Amino acid sequence: MPKAFEEFKFTEEQKNGPVAEFWEKVHLSAKALKDDTGCPNNIIASGLRAVAAEWD
């Protein structure tokens, strides 16, 4: 799991439910982007933050 998931204070239900599933999918998607594109981590992280900003 990503470091952010481990550091956030989720309830036990969240850790084992939809929140954990969401974080796992985000983590695997980011890894796939890195593997597919070869982009550095900071570019992938920046892109994910930009997408997240559209949801705020």
C-alpha distance matrix in Angstrom:
0.0 3.8 6.5 8.3 6.4 7.0 10.4 11.6 13.9 13.2 15.7 15.0 16.1 13.6 10.6 12.1 13.7 13.8 11.4 8.4 10.0 10.6 7.2 6.3 9.8 9.7 7.1 9.3 12.3 12.0 11.7 14.7 16.5 16.3 17.5 20.2 21.5 21.1 20.6 19.4 16.1 18.2 20.0 16.9 15.6 19.2 19.5 16.5 18.0 21.4 20.4 18.8 22.1 24.0 22.4 23.3
3.8 0.0 3.8 5.5 5.4 6.7 9.0 10.4 13.5 13.5 16.6 16.8 17.9 15.0 12.5 14.7 15.8 15.2 12.3 10.3 11.9 11.2 7.4 7.9 10.6 9.0 6.4 9.7 11.9 10.5 10.9 14.3 15.3 14.8 16.7 19.3 20.1 19.4 18.4 16.8 13.2 15.0 16.9 14.2 12.3 15.9 16.7 13.8 15.0 18.5 18.0 16.3 19.4 21.7 20.4 21.1
6.5 3.8 0.0 3.8 5.4 5.1 6.2 8.7 12.0 13.0 16.3 16.9 18.7 15.9 13.4 16.2 17.7 17.4 14.1 12.5 14.8 14.0 10.3 11.4 14.2 12.3 10.1 13.4 15.4 13.5 14.0 17.6 18.2 17.3 19.5 22.3 22.6 21.5 20.1 17.9 14.2 15.3 18.0 15.8 13.3 16.6 18.1 15.5 15.8 19.5 19.6 17.6 20.1 22.9 21.7 21.7
8.3 5.5 3.8 0.0 3.8 5.5 5.2 6.1 9.8 10.8 14.5 15.8 17.2 14.0 12.4 15.6 16.4 15.7 12.1 11.4 13.9 12.5 9.1 11.4 13.7 11.5 10.4 14.1 15.4 13.8 15.2 18.5 18.7 18.4 21.0 23.3 23.4 22.8 20.9 18.9 15.2 15.6 17.9 15.7 12.7 15.5 16.9 13.9 13.6 17.4 17.4 14.8 17.2 20.0 18.6 18.3
6.4 5.4 5.4 3.8 0.0 3.8 5.5 5.5 8.3 8.2 11.6 12.4 13.7 10.6 8.7 11.8 12.8 12.5 9.0 7.9 10.9 10.1 6.9 9.2 12.0 10.8 9.9 13.3 15.1 14.3 15.6 18.5 19.4 19.5 21.6 23.9 24.5 24.2 22.8 21.3 17.5 18.5 20.4 17.7 15.1 18.1 18.9 15.5 15.7 19.3 18.6 16.0 18.8 21.1 19.1 19.1
7.0 6.7 5.1 5.5 3.8 0.0 3.8 5.8 7.9 8.7 11.6 12.1 14.3 11.9 9.3 12.4 14.4 15.0 11.8 10.1 13.4 13.4 10.2 11.6 15.0 14.0 12.5 15.6 17.9 17.0 17.5 20.8 21.9 21.5 23.4 26.0 26.8 26.0 24.8 22.8 19.2 20.2 22.6 20.2 17.6 20.7 21.9 18.7 18.9 22.6 22.1 19.5 22.1 24.7 22.7 22.5
10.4 9.0 6.2 5.2 5.5 3.8 0.0 3.8 6.5 8.8 12.1 13.5 15.9 13.4 11.6 15.1 16.8 17.1 13.5 12.8 16.1 15.5 12.4 14.6 17.5 16.0 14.8 18.3 20.0 18.7 19.7 23.0 23.6 23.2 25.5 28.0 28.3 27.4 25.7 23.5 19.7 20.1 22.7 20.7 17.7 20.3 21.9 18.9 18.3 22.0 22.1 19.2 21.2 24.1 22.3 21.5
11.6 10.4 8.7 6.1 5.5 5.8 3.8 0.0 3.8 5.9 9.5 11.7 13.6 10.9 10.0 13.7 14.7 14.8 11.1 11.4 14.8 13.8 11.5 14.3 16.9 15.4 15.1 18.6 20.0 19.1 20.7 23.7 24.1 24.2 26.7 28.8 29.1 28.7 26.9 25.0 21.2 21.3 23.5 21.3 18.1 20.4 21.7 18.4 17.5 21.1 20.8 17.5 19.5 22.1 19.9 18.9
13.9 13.5 12.0 9.8 8.3 7.9 6.5 3.8 0.0 3.8 6.6 9.3 11.5 9.6 9.2 12.9 14.1 14.8 11.6 12.1 15.8 15.4 13.7 16.3 19.0 18.1 18.0 21.3 22.9 22.3 23.8 26.7 27.4 27.7 29.9 32.0 32.6 32.3 30.5 28.7 24.9 25.1 27.2 24.9 21.9 24.0 25.2 21.8 20.9 24.3 23.7 20.3 22.2 24.6 22.0 20.8
13.2 13.5 13.0 10.8 8.2 8.7 8.8 5.9 3.8 0.0 3.8 6.5 7.9 5.8 6.1 9.6 10.5 11.3 8.4 9.3 12.8 12.9 11.8 14.3 16.9 16.6 17.0 19.9 21.5 21.6 23.1 25.6 26.6 27.3 29.3 31.2 32.0 32.1 30.6 29.2 25.5 26.0 27.7 25.0 22.2 24.5 25.1 21.5 21.0 24.2 23.1 19.8 22.0 23.9 21.0 20.3
15.7 16.6 16.3 14.5 11.6 11.6 12.1 9.5 6.6 3.8 0.0 3.8 5.3 5.2 6.2 8.8 9.8 11.5 9.7 10.6 13.9 14.6 14.3 16.3 19.0 19.2 19.7 22.3 24.0 24.5 25.9 28.2 29.4 30.3 32.0 33.9 35.0 35.2 33.9 32.6 29.0 29.6 31.2 28.4 25.8 28.1 28.5 24.8 24.5 27.5 26.1 22.8 25.0 26.7 23.5 22.9
15.0 16.8 16.9 15.8 12.4 12.1 13.5 11.7 9.3 6.5 3.8 0.0 3.8 5.4 5.1 6.4 8.5 11.3 10.3 10.0 13.2 14.9 14.6 15.8 18.7 19.6 19.7 21.8 24.0 24.8 25.7 27.9 29.6 30.4 31.7 33.7 35.2 35.4 34.5 33.3 29.7 30.8 32.4 29.4 27.1 29.8 30.0 26.3 26.5 29.5 27.9 24.9 27.5 29.0 25.8 25.7
16.1 17.9 18.7 17.2 13.7 14.3 15.9 13.6 11.5 7.9 5.3 3.8 0.0 3.8 5.5 5.4 5.8 8.6 8.7 9.2 11.6 13.4 14.1 15.3 17.6 18.9 19.6 21.4 23.2 24.5 25.7 27.4 29.1 30.4 31.7 33.3 34.9 35.5 34.6 33.8 30.3 31.4 32.6 29.4 27.4 29.9 29.6 25.8 26.2 28.9 26.9 24.0 26.7 27.7 24.3 24.5
13.6 15.0 15.9 14.0 10.6 11.9 13.4 10.9 9.6 5.8 5.2 5.4 3.8 0.0 3.8 5.4 4.9 6.4 5.2 6.4 9.2 10.2 10.7 12.5 14.7 15.5 16.5 18.6 20.1 21.2 22.7 24.5 25.9 27.2 28.7 30.2 31.6 32.3 31.2 30.4 26.9 27.9 29.0 25.8 23.7 26.1 25.9 22.1 22.4 25.1 23.2 20.3 23.0 24.1 20.8 21.0
10.6 12.5 13.4 12.4 8.7 9.3 11.6 10.0 9.2 6.1 6.2 5.1 5.5 3.8 0.0 3.8 5.8 7.9 6.3 5.1 8.5 10.2 9.6 10.7 13.7 14.6 14.7 16.8 18.9 19.8 20.8 22.8 24.6 25.5 26.8 28.7 30.2 30.5 29.7 28.7 25.2 26.5 27.9 24.7 22.7 25.5 25.5 21.8 22.4 25.5 23.7 21.0 24.0 25.4 22.4 22.8
12.1 14.7 16.2 15.6 11.8 12.4 15.1 13.7 12.9 9.6 8.8 6.4 5.4 5.4 3.8 0.0 3.8 7.1 7.4 5.8 7.8 10.6 10.9 11.0 13.7 15.6 15.8 17.0 19.3 20.8 21.5 23.1 25.2 26.4 27.2 29.0 30.9 31.4 31.0 30.4 27.1 28.7 29.8 26.4 24.9 27.8 27.3 23.7 24.7 27.5 25.4 23.0 26.2 27.2 24.1 25.0
13.7 15.8 17.7 16.4 12.8 14.4 16.8 14.7 14.1 10.5 9.8 8.5 5.8 4.9 5.8 3.8 0.0 3.8 5.6 5.6 6.4 8.8 10.4 10.9 12.6 14.6 15.7 16.8 18.5 20.4 21.5 22.7 24.6 26.2 27.2 28.5 30.3 31.3 30.7 30.5 27.3 28.7 29.4 25.9 24.4 27.0 26.2 22.5 23.6 26.0 23.5 21.2 24.4 24.9 21.7 22.8
13.8 15.2 17.4 15.7 12.5 15.0 17.1 14.8 14.8 11.3 11.5 11.3 8.6 6.4 7.9 7.1 3.8 0.0 3.8 5.5 4.9 6.0 8.6 9.8 10.5 12.2 14.1 15.2 16.2 18.2 19.9 20.8 22.3 24.3 25.5 26.4 28.1 29.3 28.6 28.6 25.5 26.7 27.0 23.5 22.1 24.4 23.3 19.6 20.8 22.9 20.2 18.0 21.2 21.4 18.2 19.6
11.4 12.3 14.1 12.1 9.0 11.8 13.5 11.1 11.6 8.4 9.7 10.3 8.7 5.2 6.3 7.4 5.6 3.8 0.0 3.8 5.4 5.1 6.3 8.6 10.0 10.6 12.2 14.2 15.3 16.6 18.4 19.9 21.1 22.7 24.3 25.5 26.8 27.8 26.7 26.3 22.9 23.9 24.6 21.2 19.5 21.8 21.1 17.4 18.1 20.7 18.4 15.8 18.9 19.8 16.7 17.6
8.4 10.3 12.5 11.4 7.9 10.1 12.8 11.4 12.1 9.3 10.6 10.0 9.2 6.4 5.1 5.8 5.6 5.5 3.8 0.0 3.8 5.4 5.2 6.1 8.6 9.9 10.5 12.2 14.1 15.4 16.5 18.2 19.9 21.2 22.5 24.0 25.7 26.3 25.6 25.1 21.8 23.3 24.2 20.8 19.3 22.1 21.6 17.9 19.1 21.9 19.8 17.6 21.0 22.1 19.3 20.4
10.0 11.9 14.8 13.9 10.9 13.4 16.1 14.8 15.8 12.8 13.9 13.2 11.6 9.2 8.5 7.8 6.4 4.9 5.4 3.8 0.0 3.8 5.5 5.1 6.2 8.7 9.9 10.6 12.1 14.3 15.4 16.3 18.3 20.1 20.9 22.1 24.0 25.1 24.7 24.8 21.8 23.6 23.9 20.2 19.3 22.1 20.9 17.4 19.2 21.5 19.0 17.3 20.9 21.4 18.8 20.6
10.6 11.2 14.0 12.5 10.1 13.4 15.5 13.8 15.4 12.9 14.6 14.9 13.4 10.2 10.2 10.6 8.8 6.0 5.1 5.4 3.8 0.0 3.8 5.5 5.2 6.2 8.6 10.0 10.5 12.3 14.3 15.2 16.4 18.5 19.9 20.8 22.2 23.5 22.6 22.7 19.7 21.0 21.1 17.5 16.5 18.9 17.6 14.0 15.7 17.9 15.3 13.5 17.1 17.6 15.1 16.9
7.2 7.4 10.3 9.1 6.9 10.2 12.4 11.5 13.7 11.8 14.3 14.6 14.1 10.7 9.6 10.9 10.4 8.6 6.3 5.2 5.5 3.8 0.0 3.8 5.4 5.1 6.0 8.5 9.7 10.5 12.2 14.1 15.2 16.6 18.3 19.7 20.9 21.6 20.6 20.2 17.0 18.4 19.1 15.6 14.2 17.1 16.4 12.8 14.4 17.2 15.3 13.4 17.0 18.2 16.1 17.5
6.3 7.9 11.4 11.4 9.2 11.6 14.6 14.3 16.3 14.3 16.3 15.8 15.3 12.5 10.7 11.0 10.9 9.8 8.6 6.1 5.1 5.5 3.8 0.0 3.8 5.5 5.1 6.1 8.5 10.0 10.6 12.2 14.2 15.5 16.4 18.0 19.9 20.5 20.2 20.1 17.1 19.3 19.8 16.2 15.5 18.7 17.8 14.6 16.8 19.4 17.4 16.2 19.9 20.9 19.0 20.8
9.8 10.6 14.2 13.7 12.0 15.0 17.5 16.9 19.0 16.9 19.0 18.7 17.6 14.7 13.7 13.7 12.6 10.5 10.0 8.6 6.2 5.2 5.4 3.8 0.0 3.8 5.4 5.1 5.9 8.5 9.8 10.3 12.1 14.2 15.1 16.0 17.8 19.1 18.8 19.4 16.8 18.9 18.7 14.9 14.8 17.6 16.0 12.9 15.6 17.7 15.2 14.6 18.4 18.8 17.2 19.5
9.7 9.0 12.3 11.5 10.8 14.0 16.0 15.4 18.1 16.6 19.2 19.6 18.9 15.5 14.6 15.6 14.6 12.2 10.6 9.9 8.7 6.2 5.1 5.5 3.8 0.0 3.8 5.5 5.1 6.1 8.6 9.8 10.5 12.4 14.2 15.1 16.2 17.3 16.4 16.6 13.9 15.5 15.3 11.6 11.2 13.9 12.6 9.3 11.9 14.2 12.1 11.4 15.2 16.0 14.8 16.9
7.1 6.4 10.1 10.4 9.9 12.5 14.8 15.1 18.0 17.0 19.7 19.7 19.6 16.5 14.7 15.8 15.7 14.1 12.2 10.5 9.9 8.6 6.0 5.1 5.4 3.8 0.0 3.8 5.5 5.3 6.3 8.7 10.0 10.8 12.4 14.3 15.5 15.9 15.2 15.0 12.1 14.3 14.8 11.3 10.9 14.3 13.6 10.8 13.4 16.1 14.6 14.1 17.7 19.0 18.0 19.8
9.3 9.7 13.4 14.1 13.3 15.6 18.3 18.6 21.3 19.9 22.3 21.8 21.4 18.6 16.8 17.0 16.8 15.2 14.2 12.2 10.6 10.0 8.5 6.1 5.1 5.5 3.8 0.0 3.8 5.5 5.0 6.1 8.6 9.9 10.4 12.0 14.1 14.8 15.0 15.5 13.4 16.1 16.1 12.4 13.1 16.4 15.1 12.8 15.9 18.1 16.2 16.4 20.0 20.8 20.0 22.3
12.3 11.9 15.4 15.4 15.1 17.9 20.0 20.0 22.9 21.5 24.0 24.0 23.2 20.1 18.9 19.3 18.5 16.2 15.3 14.1 12.1 10.5 9.7 8.5 5.9 5.1 5.5 3.8 0.0 3.8 5.4 5.0 6.2 8.7 9.8 10.3 11.9 13.4 13.3 14.4 12.6 14.9 14.1 10.3 11.5 14.2 12.2 10.2 13.8 15.3 13.2 14.0 17.6 18.0 17.6 20.2
12.0 10.5 13.5 13.8 14.3 17.0 18.7 19.1 22.3 21.6 24.5 24.8 24.5 21.2 19.8 20.8 20.4 18.2 16.6 15.4 14.3 12.3 10.5 10.0 8.5 6.1 5.3 5.5 3.8 0.0 3.8 5.4 5.0 6.3 8.7 9.9 10.5 11.2 10.4 11.0 8.9 11.2 10.7 7.0 8.2 11.2 9.9 8.2 11.6 13.5 12.4 13.2 16.5 17.5 17.6 19.7
11.7 10.9 14.0 15.2 15.6 17.5 19.7 20.7 23.8 23.1 25.9 25.7 25.7 22.7 20.8 21.5 21.5 19.9 18.4 16.5 15.4 14.3 12.2 10.6 9.8 8.6 6.3 5.0 5.4 3.8 0.0 3.8 5.4 5.1 6.2 8.5 10.0 10.0 10.3 10.8 9.2 12.5 12.3 9.1 10.7 14.0 13.0 11.9 15.1 17.1 16.1 16.9 20.2 21.3 21.3 23.5
14.7 14.3 17.6 18.5 18.5 20.8 23.0 23.7 26.7 25.6 28.2 27.9 27.4 24.5 22.8 23.1 22.7 20.8 19.9 18.2 16.3 15.2 14.1 12.2 10.3 9.8 8.7 6.1 5.0 5.4 3.8 0.0 3.8 5.4 5.0 5.9 8.3 9.6 10.6 12.3 11.6 14.7 13.6 10.4 12.8 15.5 13.7 12.9 16.6 17.8 16.4 17.8 21.1 21.6 21.8 24.4
16.5 15.3 18.2 18.7 19.4 21.9 23.6 24.1 27.4 26.6 29.4 29.6 29.1 25.9 24.6 25.2 24.6 22.3 21.1 19.9 18.3 16.4 15.2 14.2 12.1 10.5 10.0 8.6 6.2 5.0 5.4 3.8 0.0 3.8 5.5 5.1 5.8 7.6 7.7 9.9 9.7 12.1 10.4 7.4 10.5 12.5 10.5 10.5 14.2 15.0 13.9 15.9 18.8 19.3 20.0 22.6
16.3 14.8 17.3 18.4 19.5 21.5 23.2 24.2 27.7 27.3 30.3 30.4 30.4 27.2 25.5 26.4 26.2 24.3 22.7 21.2 20.1 18.5 16.6 15.5 14.2 12.4 10.8 9.9 8.7 6.3 5.1 5.4 3.8 0.0 3.8 5.6 5.4 5.1 5.5 7.0 7.2 10.4 9.4 7.1 10.2 12.6 11.6 12.0 15.2 16.4 16.1 17.8 20.5 21.5 22.4 24.6
17.5 16.7 19.5 21.0 21.6 23.4 25.5 26.7 29.9 29.3 32.0 31.7 31.7 28.7 26.8 27.2 27.2 25.5 24.3 22.5 20.9 19.9 18.3 16.4 15.1 14.2 12.4 10.4 9.8 8.7 6.2 5.0 5.5 3.8 0.0 3.8 5.8 5.6 8.1 9.9 10.6 14.0 13.0 10.9 13.9 16.3 15.1 15.4 18.8 19.9 19.2 21.0 23.9 24.6 25.4 27.7
20.2 19.3 22.3 23.3 23.9 26.0 28.0 28.8 32.0 31.2 33.9 33.7 33.3 30.2 28.7 29.0 28.5 26.4 25.5 24.0 22.1 20.8 19.7 18.0 16.0 15.1 14.3 12.0 10.3 9.9 8.5 5.9 5.1 5.6 3.8 0.0 3.8 6.0 8.4 11.4 12.6 15.3 13.4 11.4 14.9 16.6 14.7 15.4 19.0 19.4 18.5 20.8 23.5 23.7 24.7 27.4
21.5 20.1 22.6 23.4 24.5 26.8 28.3 29.1 32.6 32.0 35.0 35.2 34.9 31.6 30.2 30.9 30.3 28.1 26.8 25.7 24.0 22.2 20.9 19.9 17.8 16.2 15.5 14.1 11.9 10.5 10.0 8.3 5.8 5.4 5.8 3.8 0.0 3.8 5.3 8.9 10.8 13.0 10.6 9.6 13.3 14.4 12.7 14.3 17.5 17.6 17.3 19.9 22.1 22.5 24.1 26.5
21.1 19.4 21.5 22.8 24.2 26.0 27.4 28.7 32.3 32.1 35.2 35.4 35.5 32.3 30.5 31.4 31.3 29.3 27.8 26.3 25.1 23.5 21.6 20.5 19.1 17.3 15.9 14.8 13.4 11.2 10.0 9.6 7.6 5.1 5.6 6.0 3.8 0.0 3.8 6.5 9.0 11.6 10.1 9.7 13.1 14.5 13.8 15.3 18.2 18.8 19.1 21.3 23.5 24.4 25.9 28.0
20.6 18.4 20.1 20.9 22.8 24.8 25.7 26.9 30.5 30.6 33.9 34.5 34.6 31.2 29.7 31.0 30.7 28.6 26.7 25.6 24.7 22.6 20.6 20.2 18.8 16.4 15.2 15.0 13.3 10.4 10.3 10.6 7.7 5.5 8.1 8.4 5.3 3.8 0.0 3.8 6.5 8.2 6.3 6.6 10.0 11.0 10.6 12.6 15.1 15.6 16.4 18.6 20.4 21.6 23.3 25.2
19.4 16.8 17.9 18.9 21.3 22.8 23.5 25.0 28.7 29.2 32.6 33.3 33.8 30.4 28.7 30.4 30.5 28.6 26.3 25.1 24.8 22.7 20.2 20.1 19.4 16.6 15.0 15.5 14.4 11.0 10.8 12.3 9.9 7.0 9.9 11.4 8.9 6.5 3.8 0.0 3.8 5.5 5.5 6.6 8.8 10.1 11.0 12.7 14.6 15.8 17.1 18.7 20.3 22.1 23.7 25.1
16.1 13.2 14.2 15.2 17.5 19.2 19.7 21.2 24.9 25.5 29.0 29.7 30.3 26.9 25.2 27.1 27.3 25.5 22.9 21.8 21.8 19.7 17.0 17.1 16.8 13.9 12.1 13.4 12.6 8.9 9.2 11.6 9.7 7.2 10.6 12.6 10.8 9.0 6.5 3.8 0.0 3.8 5.5 5.1 6.0 8.5 9.8 10.5 12.2 14.2 15.4 16.3 18.2 20.4 21.5 22.6
18.2 15.0 15.3 15.6 18.5 20.2 20.1 21.3 25.1 26.0 29.6 30.8 31.4 27.9 26.5 28.7 28.7 26.7 23.9 23.3 23.6 21.0 18.4 19.3 18.9 15.5 14.3 16.1 14.9 11.2 12.5 14.7 12.1 10.4 14.0 15.3 13.0 11.6 8.2 5.5 3.8 0.0 3.8 5.5 5.0 6.0 8.5 9.8 10.4 12.2 14.2 15.1 16.2 18.7 20.3 20.9
20.0 16.9 18.0 17.9 20.4 22.6 22.7 23.5 27.2 27.7 31.2 32.4 32.6 29.0 27.9 29.8 29.4 27.0 24.6 24.2 23.9 21.1 19.1 19.8 18.7 15.3 14.8 16.1 14.1 10.7 12.3 13.6 10.4 9.4 13.0 13.4 10.6 10.1 6.3 5.5 5.5 3.8 0.0 3.8 5.5 5.1 6.1 8.6 9.9 10.5 12.4 14.2 15.3 17.1 19.1 20.3
16.9 14.2 15.8 15.7 17.7 20.2 20.7 21.3 24.9 25.0 28.4 29.4 29.4 25.8 24.7 26.4 25.9 23.5 21.2 20.8 20.2 17.5 15.6 16.2 14.9 11.6 11.3 12.4 10.3 7.0 9.1 10.4 7.4 7.1 10.9 11.4 9.6 9.7 6.6 6.6 5.1 5.5 3.8 0.0 3.8 5.4 5.1 6.2 8.6 9.9 10.7 12.2 14.2 15.8 17.2 18.8
15.6 12.3 13.3 12.7 15.1 17.6 17.7 18.1 21.9 22.2 25.8 27.1 27.4 23.7 22.7 24.9 24.4 22.1 19.5 19.3 19.3 16.5 14.2 15.5 14.8 11.2 10.9 13.1 11.5 8.2 10.7 12.8 10.5 10.2 13.9 14.9 13.3 13.1 10.0 8.8 6.0 5.0 5.5 3.8 0.0 3.8 5.4 5.1 6.2 8.6 9.9 10.4 12.2 14.6 15.7 16.6
19.2 15.9 16.6 15.5 18.1 20.7 20.3 20.4 24.0 24.5 28.1 29.8 29.9 26.1 25.5 27.8 27.0 24.4 21.8 22.1 22.1 18.9 17.1 18.7 17.6 13.9 14.3 16.4 14.2 11.2 14.0 15.5 12.5 12.6 16.3 16.6 14.4 14.5 11.0 10.1 8.5 6.0 5.1 5.4 3.8 0.0 3.8 5.5 5.1 6.2 8.7 9.8 10.5 12.9 14.7 15.5
19.5 16.7 18.1 16.9 18.9 21.9 21.9 21.7 25.2 25.1 28.5 30.0 29.6 25.9 25.5 27.3 26.2 23.3 21.1 21.6 20.9 17.6 16.4 17.8 16.0 12.6 13.6 15.1 12.2 9.9 13.0 13.7 10.5 11.6 15.1 14.7 12.7 13.8 10.6 11.0 9.8 8.5 6.1 5.1 5.4 3.8 0.0 3.8 5.4 5.1 6.3 8.6 9.9 11.2 13.2 14.8
16.5 13.8 15.5 13.9 15.5 18.7 18.9 18.4 21.8 21.5 24.8 26.3 25.8 22.1 21.8 23.7 22.5 19.6 17.4 17.9 17.4 14.0 12.8 14.6 12.9 9.3 10.8 12.8 10.2 8.2 11.9 12.9 10.5 12.0 15.4 15.4 14.3 15.3 12.6 12.7 10.5 9.8 8.6 6.2 5.1 5.5 3.8 0.0 3.8 5.4 5.1 6.1 8.6 10.2 11.1 12.8
18.0 15.0 15.8 13.6 15.7 18.9 18.3 17.5 20.9 21.0 24.5 26.5 26.2 22.4 22.4 24.7 23.6 20.8 18.1 19.1 19.2 15.7 14.4 16.8 15.6 11.9 13.4 15.9 13.8 11.6 15.1 16.6 14.2 15.2 18.8 19.0 17.5 18.2 15.1 14.6 12.2 10.4 9.9 8.6 6.2 5.1 5.4 3.8 0.0 3.8 5.4 4.9 6.1 8.8 10.0 10.6
21.4 18.5 19.5 17.4 19.3 22.6 22.0 21.1 24.3 24.2 27.5 29.5 28.9 25.1 25.5 27.5 26.0 22.9 20.7 21.9 21.5 17.9 17.2 19.4 17.7 14.2 16.1 18.1 15.3 13.5 17.1 17.8 15.0 16.4 19.9 19.4 17.6 18.8 15.6 15.8 14.2 12.2 10.5 9.9 8.6 6.2 5.1 5.4 3.8 0.0 3.8 5.4 5.1 6.8 9.3 10.3
20.4 18.0 19.6 17.4 18.6 22.1 22.1 20.8 23.7 23.1 26.1 27.9 26.9 23.2 23.7 25.4 23.5 20.2 18.4 19.8 19.0 15.3 15.3 17.4 15.2 12.1 14.6 16.2 13.2 12.4 16.1 16.4 13.9 16.1 19.2 18.5 17.3 19.1 16.4 17.1 15.4 14.2 12.4 10.7 9.9 8.7 6.3 5.1 5.4 3.8 0.0 3.8 5.4 5.4 7.1 9.5
18.8 16.3 17.6 14.8 16.0 19.5 19.2 17.5 20.3 19.8 22.8 24.9 24.0 20.3 21.0 23.0 21.2 18.0 15.8 17.6 17.3 13.5 13.4 16.2 14.6 11.4 14.1 16.4 14.0 13.2 16.9 17.8 15.9 17.8 21.0 20.8 19.9 21.3 18.6 18.7 16.3 15.1 14.2 12.2 10.4 9.8 8.6 6.1 4.9 5.4 3.8 0.0 3.8 5.3 5.3 6.8
22.1 19.4 20.1 17.2 18.8 22.1 21.2 19.5 22.2 22.0 25.0 27.5 26.7 23.0 24.0 26.2 24.4 21.2 18.9 21.0 20.9 17.1 17.0 19.9 18.4 15.2 17.7 20.0 17.6 16.5 20.2 21.1 18.8 20.5 23.9 23.5 22.1 23.5 20.4 20.3 18.2 16.2 15.3 14.2 12.2 10.5 9.9 8.6 6.1 5.1 5.4 3.8 0.0 3.8 5.3 5.3
24.0 21.7 22.9 20.0 21.1 24.7 24.1 22.1 24.6 23.9 26.7 29.0 27.7 24.1 25.4 27.2 24.9 21.4 19.8 22.1 21.4 17.6 18.2 20.9 18.8 16.0 19.0 20.8 18.0 17.5 21.3 21.6 19.3 21.5 24.6 23.7 22.5 24.4 21.6 22.1 20.4 18.7 17.1 15.8 14.6 12.9 11.2 10.2 8.8 6.8 5.4 5.3 3.8 0.0 3.8 5.6
22.4 20.4 21.7 18.6 19.1 22.7 22.3 19.9 22.0 21.0 23.5 25.8 24.3 20.8 22.4 24.1 21.7 18.2 16.7 19.3 18.8 15.1 16.1 19.0 17.2 14.8 18.0 20.0 17.6 17.6 21.3 21.8 20.0 22.4 25.4 24.7 24.1 25.9 23.3 23.7 21.5 20.3 19.1 17.2 15.7 14.7 13.2 11.1 10.0 9.3 7.1 5.3 5.3 3.8 0.0 3.8
23.3 21.1 21.7 18.3 19.1 22.5 21.5 18.9 20.8 20.3 22.9 25.7 24.5 21.0 22.8 25.0 22.8 19.6 17.6 20.4 20.6 16.9 17.5 20.8 19.5 16.9 19.8 22.3 20.2 19.7 23.5 24.4 22.6 24.6 27.7 27.4 26.5 28.0 25.2 25.1 22.6 20.9 20.3 18.8 16.6 15.5 14.8 12.8 10.6 10.3 9.5 6.8 5.3 5.6 3.8 0.0
